[in-house]
Amino acid sequence: MAGHFSEFGLLPEICKAVEDMEWLLPTDVQAEAIPLILGGGDVLMAAETGRGKTGAFSLPVIQIVHETIREALTGRKSSRPTSAAPSDVPTKFKMNVFDRDQDFAIDAKGYLCQSRDHDKWQGCRSTLGVNKGMYYYEATVTDEGLCRVGWATDLASLNLGTDNQGYGFGGTGKKSFEKQFNTYGEPFGIEDTIGCYINLDNGFVKFSKNGVDFGKAFEISQNLQGSTFFAAVVLKNAELLFNFGDSPFKFPPRGGYAGLSKASPSAVSASNINGGASASAKTKPGKFKNKCSPSAIIMEPSRELAQQTHDQISLFRKHLPTPQVKEVLLIGGENIKTQIQTLNEGVDILTGTPGKLEDFISTNKVSLSQVRFFILDEADGLLAQGNQELIMRIFNKIPKRSPDGKRLQMIVCSATLHSIEVKKLADKIMHFPTWVDLKGKDAVPETVHHVFCRVDPRVDTSWQQLKSAVKTDGIHAEDKTKSGSQSQESLSEAVKILKVGYLVKAIQEHKMDQAIIFCRTKLDCDNVERYLIDLGGGPNAMVNEYSCVCLHSDRPPKERKANLESFKDGEARFLICTDVAARGIDVSGVPFVVNVTFPDDKQNYVHRIGRVGRAQRMGLAISLVSEVKEKVWYHTCPNRGKGCSDTRLRDQGGCAIWYDEKEYLADVEDHLKETISCIEPNMKVPHNEFDGKVTYGKKRRAAGFIFESHTAELAPSVRELAEMEYKAQTSFLTLQHKQWMKH
């Protein structure tokens, strides 16, 4: 069993917040994932719904973000000398973390450089420079983008080649000095290696590409004679790898040039921009700008999930000391001006839905320059919504190195990761991820009883009495359906009515005071809601035993939020929803789920019934399965069903299909490798052989108590067997003794 949260190295303040939430011990997925994320690795995690995936990624991310801010601010508060102390003087050629633009990233070794800003040039220079001799270094293009490399003094602009202090050569095949861009050599791009030469003895600069020397590019100006020159680069959405001679060159220089790292000490000078008082204000330690620039981005497939994750982060970080971690939520239905104002006040962890995140990123309301974490929650749900291209667009804009040189960490999690789409996405965006797979193949938790009831209008004609009270989806409005008819259309309409009657039977039989009811379409949800409210006395009834609310995308965001809170608080007994609520919505302690329509996707079935049986509490999931095919809406029209009345089948150009729940049930049973128990229309569920009589919504009884009656029944037989064993052993030993005496 996993130890306490503190054993993972989490801050005491975070552990206290966890204890406040009555999380006494970490779940398995938390025990596996938290150390991996704290260690800096990419993580793919899969676990049963309700097993704490949000905590598994939120807790370590909050800690790392907090520590990053604290280190930056501590640097600002510490007393720094006006010039670098001797021990601070760099002794090795690498790119200078103090002499760079804000959105220019450098890896820990100081050789791999990157900028993911698509609009602005970001520049940097080396830690050491040379003032005499003939030297060479290589820069290899490791990703697509625009770049210029060359030489510059420490008085030059970081935008290499735009003033009279630096000489550059760009990927477009242009050399640059004082904003004069002239054709030179040839263009270069990804995987090309550019050789950068400087001859301070004879006063000129030249470049090569993959070993091909392009000849003299610049005469060094008279006013720069005797100056110290540093390796320099400027990037726009590009990445370069530098080699100053510490490792073998791809294309060794000829003509007496030496690698920069081989320069004699007398020819080398350290940059004056080294973290002391003269450091650039943009990169000076102690500056931490989180205005519109988060350290972590969390993408959720729905508003409800985004709100839920945002709220949990608020709870997790509440005891942290100054500096506080600031979390911001970006979802639809909120005032944009207020959201922009909140971002301007500072953001460290940004949670949002795909469309809203891209909207703010593409319009530069959110900067990606400081992102350390990109987290995709419910990844299979995000991909099912068609967000892969959107995810890739955002991913490609994020620097793969943060300004302090840390590598971008990717975290992908869901209740189900076993899909080709998720694996393909992981291959594209993750760096040797560790799989935390505590779910394996889909299975139903032991705390969930799931059963189905056959709905057959050919046998049960009680739907005829409900016909006037139950409103259906209208797909048979033009068909000639009537009582007693065995036509496919009449039976389909009868199923829709009969299912509502069976739903009420299930509620009454199990005295359900809290349940999630799943319907296939938003229209079905609305119709069931209307029927139940009317059945309980109408919307104005003082006490409505069928009080319910709806949760689907056609309801305004504020109403959806209010409805979910109403259900959580117990004001509404029933939450009627489409599969949006099956994607990780955290409603603890729900004892019942009813599938009015059996899902056509086996993963959705697992998600739906995963709403119950959490925290060792027993749950019951009842599915209503039609014995005849049901005609249902399947809108492919431009308006996605709004105002549509085309009841023709899809293969005829319409917006309807025949829905076969028996086939979908067989698919689920094959997927789970089990036979789901069938119950009668009276909705009575037989006692489980091992669990005995249970109370749904309550914790499972201890195994010893469950088997007490079995022990009492078996006791006489056990005693009889013991006596028989004793007699047999005694007889055998007596016989052996007699044989021994004969010999």
VOGU-3710 file (C-alpha; in Angstrom, 3 decimals, decimal comma):
1> maghfsefgl> 0,000/0,000/0,000  1,239/3,512/-0,806  2,505/5,637/2,058  1,486/9,143/3,051  1,585/11,955/0,473  4,561/13,498/2,284  6,674/10,472/1,337  6,619/11,638/-2,293  8,390/14,887/-1,397  5,277/17,042/-1,588
11> lpeickaved> 5,372/20,263/0,406  3,803/20,125/3,892  1,326/22,835/2,867  0,089/20,708/-0,036  -0,150/17,648/2,228  -2,241/19,677/4,681  -4,637/20,685/1,896  -4,970/17,026/0,933  -5,715/16,079/4,539  -8,378/18,801/4,688
21> mewllptdvq> -10,089/16,943/1,836  -9,900/13,725/3,908  -7,502/12,051/1,500  -5,663/9,975/4,066  -3,639/7,852/1,647  -2,790/8,282/-2,046  -4,506/6,110/-4,609  -2,423/3,761/-6,735  -2,335/6,133/-9,705  -1,263/9,011/-7,447
31> aeaiplilgg> 1,467/6,889/-5,858  2,831/6,027/-9,313  2,423/9,347/-11,144  3,367/11,993/-8,554  7,048/10,942/-8,213  7,388/10,624/-12,007  6,057/14,133/-12,633  8,156/15,617/-9,819  11,123/13,896/-11,460  10,559/15,753/-14,732
41> gdvlmaaetg> 9,239/12,968/-16,959  6,365/12,776/-19,432  3,536/10,607/-18,097  0,635/8,719/-19,680  -1,795/7,627/-16,991  -4,869/5,432/-17,066  -6,967/4,400/-14,090  -10,554/3,722/-13,150  -12,790/6,789/-13,087  -12,784/8,260/-9,595
51> rgktgafslp> -9,294/6,993/-8,721  -7,768/10,458/-8,315  -6,204/11,262/-11,695  -6,790/15,004/-11,169  -4,818/14,915/-7,937  -2,155/12,753/-9,572  -1,186/15,515/-12,003  -2,339/18,635/-10,105  -0,377/18,104/-6,885  3,122/17,821/-8,438
61> viqivhetir> 2,397/20,541/-11,019  1,296/22,986/-8,301  4,455/22,247/-6,329  6,832/22,727/-9,276  5,097/25,940/-10,368  5,226/27,306/-6,807  8,921/26,457/-6,459  9,711/28,075/-9,819  8,059/31,341/-8,765  9,690/31,249/-5,336
71> ealtgrkssr> 13,168/30,699/-6,780  12,712/33,581/-9,199  11,496/35,945/-6,502  14,172/34,830/-4,052  16,753/35,762/-6,660  15,311/39,254/-6,827  15,269/39,681/-3,061  18,798/38,426/-2,474  21,592/40,974/-2,314  23,714/40,688/-5,441
81> ptsaapsdvp> 27,151/42,267/-5,955  27,493/45,036/-8,504  29,759/42,809/-10,553  30,143/39,083/-10,744  32,333/37,474/-8,139  35,335/35,556/-9,494  33,557/32,247/-8,904  30,655/33,499/-11,040  32,817/34,190/-14,096  31,998/31,574/-16,757
91> tkfkmnvfdr> 34,854/29,329/-17,809  33,166/27,443/-20,644  31,686/28,466/-23,978  27,910/28,005/-23,982  24,871/30,175/-24,587  24,314/32,804/-21,906  21,100/32,509/-19,877  21,591/36,120/-18,737  22,150/37,557/-22,208  18,993/36,591/-24,081
101> dqdfaidakg> 15,484/37,725/-24,880  12,651/36,714/-22,569  11,177/34,013/-24,808  14,504/32,460/-25,794  15,014/29,037/-24,165  18,337/27,302/-23,470  18,771/23,733/-22,258  20,647/22,886/-19,067  23,906/22,183/-20,935  23,768/25,522/-22,718
111> ylcqsrdhdk> 23,949/24,242/-26,295  20,375/23,594/-27,479  18,446/26,828/-28,061  14,855/27,420/-29,028  12,184/30,058/-29,485  8,530/29,291/-30,215  7,482/32,890/-30,758  5,995/33,019/-34,270  5,902/36,814/-34,443  9,053/38,215/-32,833
121> wqgcrstlgv> 12,747/37,502/-33,174  14,368/36,226/-29,969  18,145/36,467/-29,578  21,037/35,310/-27,414  24,852/35,421/-27,167  27,506/33,136/-25,685  28,981/33,343/-22,187  32,535/33,876/-23,475  33,965/35,803/-26,402  37,283/36,130/-28,227
131> nkgmyyyeat> 39,361/39,228/-29,007  42,207/37,834/-31,128  42,942/34,788/-33,268  40,981/32,654/-35,783  37,978/30,696/-34,485  35,082/28,526/-35,590  31,857/27,057/-34,208  28,960/25,073/-35,683  25,203/25,592/-35,415  22,925/22,761/-36,596
141> vtdeglcrvg> 19,277/23,485/-37,402  17,213/20,918/-35,473  13,686/22,166/-36,220  11,851/24,193/-38,847  11,761/27,973/-38,455  13,735/31,155/-39,173  17,190/31,864/-37,788  20,368/33,928/-38,166  23,732/32,976/-36,685  27,016/34,810/-36,504
151> watdlaslnl> 29,131/37,062/-34,321  28,397/40,157/-32,216  29,864/42,301/-29,458  28,083/42,516/-26,104  26,968/46,034/-27,066  24,976/44,721/-30,025  21,235/44,319/-30,178  20,101/40,758/-29,527  18,416/41,018/-32,938  21,599/39,993/-34,731
161> gtdnqgygfg> 22,587/41,953/-37,846  20,307/44,938/-37,290  22,975/47,337/-35,954  26,691/48,038/-36,467  27,811/45,685/-33,686  26,983/42,278/-35,158  27,264/40,142/-38,319  24,670/37,505/-39,214  23,836/34,879/-41,831  20,204/33,769/-42,207
171> gtgkksfekq> 18,347/30,727/-43,464  16,966/32,683/-46,421  20,486/32,940/-47,871  21,043/36,544/-46,782  23,871/38,116/-44,790  22,966/41,023/-42,534  24,661/44,049/-40,974  23,020/47,346/-39,964  19,671/46,048/-41,309  21,221/45,551/-44,742
181> fntygepfgi> 20,233/42,101/-46,027  22,242/40,981/-49,058  22,359/37,685/-50,933  25,166/35,420/-49,753  25,845/31,690/-49,995  22,582/29,747/-50,212  19,498/29,127/-48,052  19,635/26,546/-45,269  17,118/24,672/-43,147  16,481/21,708/-40,891
191> edtigcyinl> 19,446/19,315/-40,411  21,855/21,733/-42,115  25,019/22,640/-40,198  26,314/26,198/-40,499  29,992/26,885/-39,840  30,686/30,346/-38,382  34,244/31,665/-38,853  35,873/34,806/-37,459  39,402/35,938/-38,327  40,326/38,648/-35,848
201> dngfvkfskn> 43,921/38,753/-37,078  42,885/39,784/-40,605  39,509/41,318/-39,735  36,777/39,353/-41,540  33,834/36,963/-41,006  32,693/34,078/-43,229  30,264/31,143/-43,152  29,868/27,626/-44,556  27,004/25,168/-45,040  27,593/21,459/-44,488
211> gvdfgkafei> 31,318/21,992/-45,077  30,958/24,149/-48,222  32,840/27,425/-47,653  30,965/30,493/-48,983  33,969/32,799/-48,678  34,285/36,186/-47,013  30,964/37,694/-45,923  32,063/40,823/-44,017  35,104/42,968/-43,370  35,111/43,808/-39,658
221> sqnlqgstff> 34,585/47,564/-39,277  37,531/49,672/-38,206  35,667/50,857/-35,115  35,230/47,228/-33,977  38,895/46,279/-34,275  40,056/44,969/-30,883  36,499/44,277/-29,677  35,467/40,992/-28,087  33,110/38,972/-30,293  30,598/36,439/-29,012
231> aavvlknael> 28,753/33,661/-30,808  25,299/35,085/-31,524  21,944/33,838/-32,773  18,424/35,108/-33,313  15,423/32,773/-33,786  11,786/32,935/-34,796  9,927/29,692/-34,025  13,130/27,714/-34,535  15,686/25,523/-32,764  19,491/25,295/-33,071
241> lfnfgdspfk> 22,158/23,080/-31,518  25,573/24,692/-30,956  28,973/23,000/-30,925  31,869/25,164/-29,743  34,438/22,384/-30,092  33,954/20,345/-26,914  32,800/17,487/-29,145  34,053/16,630/-32,661  32,826/18,983/-35,381  30,692/17,571/-38,183
251> fpprggyagl> 32,754/19,591/-40,670  36,153/20,404/-39,126  37,519/23,821/-40,178  40,608/24,194/-42,317  43,095/26,990/-42,773  44,261/27,331/-39,177  40,879/27,964/-37,518  40,347/26,485/-34,031  37,169/25,677/-32,170  36,119/28,378/-29,714
261> skaspsavsa> 36,570/26,022/-26,775  40,252/25,651/-27,748  40,960/29,397/-27,574  43,863/30,379/-25,331  42,891/32,097/-22,051  44,617/35,284/-23,163  42,218/35,556/-26,124  39,041/34,913/-24,114  36,869/37,423/-22,252  33,726/36,747/-20,234
271> sninggasas> 30,494/38,521/-21,021  29,697/41,511/-18,843  26,096/40,292/-18,842  26,460/37,483/-16,336  23,785/37,817/-13,668  25,365/40,697/-11,785  24,008/44,219/-11,584  24,626/44,723/-15,278  22,409/41,834/-16,307  19,671/42,499/-18,810
281> aktkpgkfkn> 16,480/43,602/-17,111  14,540/41,131/-19,203  16,330/38,077/-17,890  17,578/39,245/-14,527  16,917/36,709/-11,752  14,148/37,910/-9,518  11,904/38,870/-12,428  8,933/36,572/-12,788  6,283/37,789/-15,182  3,114/35,744/-15,157
291> kcspsaiime> 0,918/38,390/-16,757  -1,031/36,431/-19,386  1,795/33,870/-19,299  0,978/30,595/-17,482  3,442/27,930/-16,411  0,897/25,130/-16,915  -2,003/24,650/-19,323  -4,666/22,018/-18,631  -7,093/21,167/-21,444  -10,449/19,584/-20,560
301> psrelaqqth> -13,154/18,332/-22,969  -16,069/20,106/-21,238  -16,900/23,195/-19,190  -17,916/21,069/-16,223  -14,637/19,161/-16,144  -12,631/22,367/-16,530  -14,544/23,958/-13,639  -14,059/20,849/-11,518  -10,289/20,716/-12,109  -9,954/24,464/-11,508
311> dqislfrkhl> -11,812/24,148/-8,196  -9,617/21,268/-7,050  -6,448/23,218/-7,837  -7,803/26,073/-5,700  -8,197/23,645/-2,791  -4,796/22,002/-3,278  -2,821/25,267/-3,230  -4,747/27,138/-0,515  -2,144/26,647/2,263  0,911/27,511/0,154
321> ptpqvkevll> 2,911/30,462/1,490  3,759/33,524/-0,562  4,174/33,601/-3,515  0,681/32,324/-4,195  -0,021/30,168/-7,232  -2,705/31,837/-9,348  -5,164/29,645/-11,229  -7,437/30,936/-14,004  -10,391/29,260/-15,738  -11,213/29,818/-19,428
331> iggeniktqi> -14,589/28,429/-20,478  -17,457/29,626/-22,633  -20,368/31,602/-21,293  -18,213/33,901/-19,146  -17,543/37,621/-19,635  -14,490/37,949/-21,907  -13,429/41,326/-20,472  -13,421/39,835/-16,985  -11,356/36,871/-18,194  -8,808/39,178/-19,850
341> qtlnegvdil> -8,581/41,306/-16,706  -7,971/38,184/-14,605  -5,195/37,050/-16,960  -3,582/40,485/-16,774  -3,483/40,181/-12,996  -1,332/37,076/-13,372  -1,826/33,399/-14,184  0,293/30,388/-13,270  -2,050/27,470/-14,003  -4,576/27,896/-16,810
351> tgtpgkledf> -7,453/25,426/-17,183  -9,868/25,583/-20,086  -11,785/23,964/-22,900  -10,134/23,472/-26,325  -11,950/26,184/-28,276  -11,609/28,838/-25,593  -7,905/28,111/-25,055  -7,134/28,358/-28,763  -9,169/31,553/-29,069  -7,128/33,293/-26,364
361> istnkvslsq> -3,810/31,876/-27,613  -4,366/32,692/-31,296  -5,323/36,294/-30,462  -2,237/36,707/-28,229  -4,301/37,170/-25,082  -2,307/34,283/-23,606  1,460/33,928/-24,038  3,022/30,462/-24,202  6,567/31,647/-23,503  6,761/30,249/-19,947
371> vrffildead> 4,755/27,031/-20,287  6,378/24,137/-18,403  3,424/21,731/-18,465  0,850/20,887/-21,128  -1,775/18,532/-19,694  -4,480/16,756/-21,688  -7,147/15,426/-19,344  -9,649/12,867/-20,654  -7,523/12,565/-23,793  -9,801/10,074/-25,521
381> gllaqgnqel> -12,717/12,452/-25,001  -10,735/15,356/-26,467  -9,881/13,296/-29,543  -13,445/12,003/-29,921  -14,546/15,641/-30,197  -12,180/16,121/-33,157  -9,564/18,221/-31,333  -6,377/16,554/-32,578  -5,419/19,317/-35,023  -6,208/21,977/-32,412
391> imrifnkipk> -4,026/20,177/-29,853  -1,175/19,993/-32,353  -1,502/23,696/-33,212  -1,155/24,673/-29,563  1,601/22,122/-28,928  3,652/23,413/-31,861  3,492/26,957/-30,475  4,749/26,000/-27,013  8,535/26,296/-26,510  9,990/22,863/-25,862
401> rspdgkrlqm> 12,347/24,553/-23,405  11,188/27,075/-20,816  13,162/30,312/-20,318  15,049/28,692/-17,421  16,063/25,779/-19,653  13,608/23,173/-18,356  12,078/20,755/-20,862  8,344/20,915/-21,584  6,547/18,154/-19,676  3,549/16,465/-21,288
411> ivcsatlhsi> 0,935/14,703/-19,153  -1,863/12,760/-20,834  -4,526/11,048/-18,764  -7,934/9,473/-19,082  -10,064/6,638/-17,820  -9,166/4,823/-21,055  -5,862/5,168/-22,911  -6,106/1,955/-24,895  -6,941/3,461/-28,249  -4,932/3,827/-31,430
421> evkkladkim> -5,731/7,553/-31,591  -4,326/8,285/-28,122  -1,202/6,228/-28,797  -0,585/8,013/-32,103  -0,969/11,397/-30,416  1,419/10,357/-27,643  4,027/9,361/-30,230  3,848/12,854/-31,725  3,925/15,025/-28,626  5,562/13,049/-25,807
431> hfptwvdlkg> 9,207/12,384/-25,003  9,706/8,747/-23,937  6,647/8,805/-21,658  6,209/6,478/-18,711  2,941/4,552/-18,761  1,046/4,506/-15,493  -1,576/1,976/-16,485  -3,482/0,805/-13,434  -6,571/-0,022/-15,401  -5,459/-2,305/-18,187
441> kdavpetvhh> -8,403/-3,530/-20,179  -11,814/-2,182/-19,245  -13,423/-3,909/-16,300  -16,350/-3,205/-14,023  -15,373/-2,485/-10,396  -16,439/-5,073/-7,833  -18,503/-2,392/-6,111  -20,808/-2,034/-9,141  -23,752/-4,302/-9,876  -24,737/-3,774/-13,500
451> vfcrvdprvd> -27,800/-5,402/-15,010  -30,101/-4,902/-17,967  -33,825/-5,192/-18,537  -35,363/-6,225/-21,850  -37,895/-3,777/-23,249  -40,283/-5,571/-25,603  -43,465/-3,726/-26,634  -44,715/-6,899/-28,335  -44,981/-8,546/-24,910  -45,575/-5,595/-22,591
461> tswqqlksav> -48,394/-3,422/-23,923  -48,530/-1,111/-20,896  -47,059/1,611/-23,102  -50,540/2,169/-24,516  -51,661/3,717/-21,198  -48,609/6,021/-21,155  -48,884/7,165/-24,747  -50,740/10,393/-24,015  -48,420/11,438/-21,159  -44,987/10,677/-22,641
471> ktdgihaedk> -43,626/12,985/-25,312  -41,139/11,304/-27,651  -38,547/12,672/-30,077  -41,041/13,139/-32,924  -39,192/10,960/-35,400  -42,399/9,018/-36,088  -44,641/12,084/-36,293  -45,441/11,412/-39,954  -45,690/7,629/-39,575  -48,955/5,777/-39,079
481> tksgsqsqes> -48,294/4,327/-35,636  -51,155/2,885/-33,627  -51,865/0,524/-30,761  -51,809/-3,142/-31,724  -49,761/-2,548/-34,860  -46,660/-4,694/-35,291  -45,076/-2,419/-37,876  -41,437/-1,510/-37,291  -42,337/2,161/-36,849  -45,129/1,426/-34,338
491> lseavkilkv> -42,882/-0,819/-32,241  -40,101/1,781/-32,345  -42,458/4,470/-31,028  -43,734/2,046/-28,383  -40,184/1,384/-27,134  -39,607/5,103/-26,562  -42,743/5,312/-24,413  -42,218/2,028/-22,577  -38,675/2,954/-21,551  -39,921/6,003/-19,659
501> gylvkaiqeh> -42,365/3,760/-17,808  -39,565/1,320/-16,942  -37,423/4,209/-15,699  -40,142/5,174/-13,217  -40,472/1,513/-12,148  -36,730/1,384/-11,418  -36,902/4,592/-9,371  -39,826/3,281/-7,341  -38,523/-0,267/-6,815  -35,133/0,871/-5,507
511> kmdqaiifcr> -36,442/3,994/-3,768  -33,871/6,041/-5,640  -33,248/9,409/-4,041  -30,201/10,174/-6,208  -29,395/8,837/-9,664  -27,822/9,794/-12,975  -30,070/9,071/-15,957  -28,404/8,789/-19,361  -30,249/9,485/-22,598  -28,879/9,363/-26,111
521> tkldcdnver> -29,856/12,849/-27,314  -30,447/16,277/-25,834  -34,065/16,112/-26,981  -34,551/12,827/-25,113  -33,096/14,431/-21,969  -35,514/17,348/-22,211  -38,500/15,037/-22,693  -37,594/12,800/-19,730  -37,030/15,851/-17,528  -40,435/17,266/-18,438
531> ylidlgggpn> -42,192/13,940/-17,768  -40,583/13,355/-14,360  -41,261/16,900/-13,159  -44,908/16,630/-14,212  -45,155/13,194/-12,578  -43,987/14,697/-9,288  -46,575/17,466/-9,304  -45,105/20,005/-11,695  -42,332/22,621/-11,423  -44,134/24,538/-8,646
541> amvneyscvc> -44,718/21,570/-6,354  -43,540/22,163/-2,777  -41,933/18,703/-2,689  -41,320/16,830/-5,924  -40,187/13,237/-5,450  -39,019/13,234/-9,069  -37,116/16,535/-8,924  -34,542/16,567/-11,712  -32,224/18,744/-13,790  -30,640/18,416/-17,238
551> lhsdrppker> -27,000/18,585/-18,261  -26,240/18,870/-21,967  -24,617/21,315/-24,373  -27,815/23,116/-25,429  -28,333/24,421/-21,904  -26,582/27,764/-21,194  -23,293/27,423/-19,267  -24,645/29,137/-16,155  -27,657/26,822/-16,107  -25,433/23,769/-16,540
561> kanlesfkdg> -23,261/24,867/-13,645  -26,286/25,579/-11,455  -27,904/22,249/-12,384  -24,787/20,278/-11,507  -24,480/22,061/-8,163  -28,183/21,464/-7,489  -27,687/17,734/-8,028  -24,512/17,605/-5,931  -26,225/19,455/-3,077  -29,224/17,110/-3,155
571> earflictdv> -31,747/19,760/-4,203  -32,456/17,729/-7,354  -32,696/13,954/-7,070  -31,975/13,081/-10,672  -29,390/14,342/-13,159  -30,489/13,657/-16,739  -27,672/13,950/-19,227  -25,954/12,917/-22,404  -22,502/11,345/-22,344  -20,894/14,685/-21,456
581> aargidvsgv> -21,303/13,725/-17,770  -19,553/10,403/-18,322  -16,258/12,197/-18,912  -14,921/12,479/-15,401  -17,596/14,625/-13,740  -16,974/14,106/-10,036  -20,244/13,529/-8,208  -19,306/11,425/-5,213  -21,560/8,868/-3,608  -24,095/8,449/-6,435
591> pfvvnvtfpd> -25,769/5,069/-5,818  -27,672/4,579/-9,100  -27,276/4,966/-12,864  -30,039/4,258/-15,373  -29,241/3,987/-19,078  -32,521/4,850/-20,770  -30,691/4,298/-24,055  -27,948/1,684/-24,169  -24,773/3,335/-25,563  -23,492/2,335/-28,997
601> dkqnyvhrig> -19,888/2,710/-27,805  -18,503/0,209/-25,312  -16,168/2,805/-23,780  -19,149/5,039/-23,044  -20,802/2,151/-21,224  -17,766/1,806/-18,954  -17,692/5,569/-18,385  -21,395/5,717/-17,576  -21,528/2,936/-15,021  -18,290/4,297/-13,544
611> rvgraqrmgl> -20,399/7,077/-12,024  -21,373/4,631/-9,242  -19,395/2,292/-7,005  -16,832/4,911/-5,990  -14,976/5,094/-2,679  -15,919/1,472/-1,878  -19,621/2,365/-1,926  -21,900/-0,099/-3,659  -23,661/1,065/-6,814  -26,303/-0,242/-9,195
621> aislvsevke> -26,420/0,447/-12,942  -29,585/-0,544/-14,826  -29,687/-0,487/-18,631  -32,903/-0,602/-20,648  -32,328/-2,652/-23,805  -34,915/-2,786/-26,553  -35,734/-6,150/-28,106  -36,692/-4,398/-31,348  -34,777/-1,854/-33,370  -35,537/1,765/-32,575
631> kvwyhtcpnr> -35,482/4,563/-35,117  -33,473/7,514/-33,773  -32,127/10,861/-34,928  -28,584/10,954/-36,337  -28,148/14,495/-37,578  -25,568/15,200/-40,265  -27,325/18,316/-41,530  -25,587/21,746/-41,329  -27,740/22,866/-38,374  -26,950/19,683/-36,406
641> gkgcsdtrlr> -30,633/18,991/-35,848  -31,987/22,445/-35,092  -35,262/22,728/-36,974  -34,582/19,468/-38,831  -37,508/17,170/-39,642  -35,858/14,928/-42,245  -36,800/11,457/-40,993  -35,305/9,646/-43,968  -32,502/7,206/-43,210  -28,907/8,336/-43,641
651> dqggcaiwyd> -28,345/6,143/-46,700  -31,279/7,995/-48,270  -29,770/11,393/-47,468  -31,771/11,912/-44,268  -30,963/12,255/-40,568  -32,185/8,984/-39,046  -30,841/5,480/-38,360  -32,169/2,233/-36,922  -30,597/1,696/-33,491  -29,948/-1,929/-32,445
661> ekeyladved> -29,390/-2,105/-28,677  -29,167/-5,907/-28,589  -26,137/-5,699/-30,865  -24,520/-3,016/-28,687  -25,169/-5,107/-25,560  -23,407/-8,076/-27,169  -20,442/-5,833/-28,051  -20,122/-4,685/-24,431  -20,332/-8,238/-23,087  -17,659/-9,353/-25,536
671> hlketiscie> -15,484/-6,375/-24,571  -15,823/-7,008/-20,834  -15,619/-10,791/-21,255  -18,674/-11,309/-19,065  -22,403/-11,894/-19,344  -24,475/-9,063/-17,911  -27,351/-10,264/-15,740  -30,886/-9,744/-17,025  -33,667/-8,647/-14,667  -37,437/-8,690/-15,093
681> pnmkvphnef> -39,533/-5,568/-15,817  -40,407/-5,379/-12,103  -36,787/-4,148/-11,704  -36,001/-6,438/-8,765  -32,291/-7,269/-8,597  -31,407/-10,696/-7,092  -28,955/-10,717/-4,193  -25,385/-11,221/-5,272  -24,086/-14,601/-4,078  -21,027/-13,081/-2,435
691> dgkvtygkkr> -22,196/-9,599/-1,453  -25,532/-10,740/-0,079  -28,076/-8,003/0,548  -26,491/-4,605/-0,038  -27,514/-0,997/0,400  -26,565/0,959/-2,692  -24,637/4,103/-1,893  -23,245/2,564/1,316  -19,874/0,943/1,853  -19,495/-2,730/1,140
701> raagfifesh> -19,723/-4,938/4,186  -16,583/-6,620/5,455  -15,919/-10,023/3,947  -16,024/-11,769/7,324  -19,537/-10,504/7,987  -20,680/-11,470/4,501  -19,645/-15,092/4,953  -20,836/-15,610/8,535  -23,935/-17,509/7,403  -21,878/-19,638/5,001
711> taelapsvre> -19,517/-20,594/7,844  -22,383/-21,637/10,103  -23,878/-23,811/7,370  -20,590/-25,550/6,582  -19,463/-26,141/10,196  -21,127/-29,621/10,661  -19,707/-30,906/7,384  -16,240/-29,647/8,268  -16,380/-31,443/11,642  -17,474/-34,690/9,950
721> laemeykaqt> -14,650/-34,448/7,419  -12,149/-33,856/10,217  -13,308/-36,989/12,045  -13,065/-39,077/8,865  -9,550/-37,762/8,225  -8,519/-38,659/11,782  -9,822/-42,243/11,420  -8,109/-42,714/8,056  -4,752/-41,461/9,324  -4,996/-43,628/12,481
731> sfltlqhkqw> -5,816/-46,738/10,439  -2,871/-46,093/8,105  -0,387/-45,659/10,972  -1,640/-48,821/12,705  -1,138/-50,829/9,514  2,361/-49,420/9,055  3,255/-50,324/12,644  2,159/-53,957/12,146  4,249/-54,262/8,978  7,289/-52,900/10,802
741> mkh> 6,867/-55,388/13,701  6,887/-58,340/11,271  10,306/-57,323/9,988
//
